[in-house]
Amino acid sequence: MFDGLLRIAPRCDVCGADFESADVGDGASVFVLFIVGFLAMVLFLLVEAAFHPPWWVHVIFQLPFVPVACIMALRPIKGLLFALQFQNDAQEARLDD
C-alpha cells in the first residue's frame, strides 16, 4: 500500500486496485499529534510525580520520545485512515450547483 515511508502507492501491487481517489491528507498527522501529545504529557506527569527531577531530566526523556513516537505511529495510522477511506469509498467534500 505504501510507496516509500509515507507516500501511498498509486495502485496495489497485488490486485491492481486504483488508490488515486483516496487521499488521507493531514488527518493522520493530527491523530498522531493528539495521541503522542497525550502520551508525552502522561510520561511527564508520571516522572514528575514519582521522582521530582530537575527540568533537564524531562528534556532528556521528552526530546527523544516525541519524535520517535510520532514517526513510529504515523505510518500505521495513515494506513488505517487510508484503508477506512478506501473501504467506504469516501470522497472529498464538494458543492454541487
Secondary structure, 3 states (H helix, E strand, C coil): CECCCCCECCECCCCCCECCCCCCCCHHHHHHHHHHHHHHHHHHHHHHHHHCCCHHHHHHHHHHHHHHHHHHHHHHHHHHHHHHHHHCCCCCCCCCC
